[in-house]
Amino acid sequence: MKTEETTRKCIASGNLLKKEQLLRFVALPDGFVVPDFKKKLAGKGVYVSVSKTLLCKAINGNLFAKSLKKKVKPAINLESMVEQILRTSALQSISLARKAGCLISGMDKVTEAIKRNHVLFIMEAIDAGSDGTEKISRLAGNTPIYRLFTTEELDKALDKTNTVHSAFLKSEMSNAVSREFERLNQFLNS
């Protein structure tokens, strides 16, 4: 039996998209609009594409109030709140992948896993040195490389020190982490 995919309209672009391509917001009783990505809050949801640019358009254009047809306003620092939620979710997924045995770290281990074609995607610290970054890029070929976090953020998420190069081995868990990374990457770069 085929199930219909649920779609919603982005209030900023007007595009009809799958729910996983959107960020959900609700208005609290005090009139402030807040993120509700886990769909736990009561109230009518409004949706914005996973895009910092479109979220800013919704905030600055008073689109939440227009869509909900009532006097509401975005929570203070809504844009940074959304980014922090997406970052935290992605960092938590890294920790889960490590516990599941799907994450390896260190230049030599990552290089070997790439050569054996065991890698779904690669994670490099934003502040990685250019020599290591160039080496990994050459070896990676078409394997996606995400540069979303600093070494400090990765060290904290993994309870390690000097986490610069990591690889996520092919698995369902790594697919889930990839979706979290892609959401954050899309938000930051669109």
C-alpha positions in Angstrom: 0.0 0.0 0.0 1.4 3.4 -1.0 1.1 6.3 1.4 0.8 9.8 0.2 3.7 12.0 1.1 2.6 14.9 3.3 3.4 18.3 1.9 3.1 21.8 3.2 3.6 25.3 1.8 6.6 27.4 2.7 5.2 30.8 3.9 8.3 32.6 2.5 8.7 31.0 -0.9 5.2 29.8 -1.6 6.6 26.4 -2.7 4.8 23.2 -1.8 7.4 20.8 -0.2 7.7 17.6 1.7 7.6 18.1 5.5 11.2 17.0 5.9 12.3 19.9 3.6 10.6 22.4 6.0 11.0 23.9 9.4 7.8 23.9 11.6 6.9 26.9 13.8 4.0 27.5 16.1 2.7 30.6 18.0 2.7 30.2 21.8 -0.2 31.6 23.8 1.9 34.7 24.6 2.0 35.5 20.8 5.7 34.5 20.2 6.5 32.2 17.3 9.0 29.5 18.1 10.5 26.4 16.4 8.6 23.2 16.8 10.7 20.7 14.8 9.6 17.7 16.8 5.9 18.6 16.5 5.3 18.6 20.3 3.7 22.0 20.8 0.0 22.6 20.5 -1.2 25.0 17.8 -1.4 25.4 14.1 2.0 24.8 12.5 3.4 27.1 9.8 6.3 26.1 7.7 9.5 27.7 6.2 12.0 26.0 3.9 15.2 24.9 5.5 16.9 28.2 4.6 18.3 31.0 6.7 17.5 33.4 3.8 13.9 32.4 3.7 13.5 32.4 7.5 14.8 36.0 7.5 12.3 36.8 4.8 9.5 35.3 7.0 10.7 37.2 10.0 11.3 40.6 8.3 8.1 40.4 6.2 5.8 39.6 9.1 4.8 36.4 7.3 4.1 34.4 10.4 1.3 36.8 11.4 0.0 36.9 7.8 0.0 33.1 7.6 -1.6 32.5 11.0 -4.0 35.5 10.5 -3.4 36.8 14.0 -1.1 39.1 15.8 2.1 37.2 16.5 5.8 38.0 16.4 8.9 35.9 16.1 10.7 35.0 19.3 13.7 37.1 20.0 16.7 35.8 18.0 14.6 33.2 16.2 17.2 32.9 13.4 20.0 32.0 15.8 17.6 29.8 17.9 16.9 27.7 14.7 20.6 27.5 13.8 21.4 26.3 17.4 18.7 23.7 17.4 20.0 22.3 14.0 23.6 22.4 15.2 22.8 20.6 18.5 20.8 17.9 16.7 23.6 17.3 14.2 26.2 17.2 17.0 24.1 14.7 19.0 23.8 12.5 16.0 27.6 12.4 15.8 27.8 11.1 19.3 25.2 8.4 18.6 27.1 7.3 15.5 30.3 7.0 17.5 28.5 4.9 20.1 27.0 2.7 17.3 30.5 2.1 15.9 29.8 4.0 12.6 32.4 6.7 13.1 36.1 6.6 12.8 38.5 9.4 13.4 42.1 10.2 12.6 43.8 10.8 9.3 45.2 7.3 8.9 42.0 5.5 9.7 39.9 7.8 7.5 42.4 7.4 4.6 42.3 3.6 4.9 38.4 3.5 5.1 38.2 5.7 2.0 40.6 3.4 0.1 38.4 0.4 1.0 35.2 2.2 -0.1 33.6 1.9 3.4 32.8 5.6 3.8 29.4 7.1 3.3 30.6 10.7 4.0 33.5 12.6 5.6 33.4 15.2 8.4 36.3 17.7 8.7 36.7 20.4 11.2 36.2 23.9 9.8 39.6 24.8 11.2 41.4 21.8 9.7 44.8 22.5 8.2 45.0 22.9 4.4 47.4 20.0 3.9 45.1 17.4 5.5 42.0 18.9 3.8 43.7 18.7 0.4 44.8 15.1 1.0 41.3 14.0 2.1 39.7 15.9 -0.8 41.9 14.1 -3.4 41.2 10.7 -1.9 37.4 11.3 -1.4 36.5 11.6 -5.0 32.6 11.9 -5.0 32.3 11.1 -1.3 30.6 14.1 0.4 32.7 16.1 2.8 31.0 18.3 5.5 32.7 21.1 7.1 30.2 22.4 9.7 31.9 22.3 13.1 35.1 23.5 14.7 37.6 21.1 16.3 36.4 22.3 19.7 32.8 21.5 18.9 33.7 18.0 17.6 35.9 17.3 20.6 33.1 18.2 22.9 30.5 16.0 21.0 32.9 13.0 20.9 34.6 13.5 24.3 37.9 13.4 22.5 40.8 15.8 21.7 41.9 17.1 18.4 39.1 15.7 16.2 39.8 17.0 12.8 39.1 14.3 10.2 36.4 11.7 10.7 34.5 9.3 8.4 31.1 7.8 8.8 31.0 4.2 7.6 28.2 3.0 5.4 25.2 2.2 7.6 21.6 3.2 8.4 22.9 5.3 11.4 25.3 7.2 9.1 22.4 7.8 6.7 20.5 9.4 9.6 23.5 11.6 10.5 23.9 12.6 6.9 20.3 13.9 6.9 21.0 16.0 10.0 24.2 17.4 8.4 22.4 18.1 5.2 19.6 20.1 7.0 22.2 22.2 8.8 24.2 22.7 5.7 21.2 23.7 3.7 20.0 26.1 6.4 23.4 27.8 6.6 24.0 28.0 2.8 20.6 28.9 1.3 
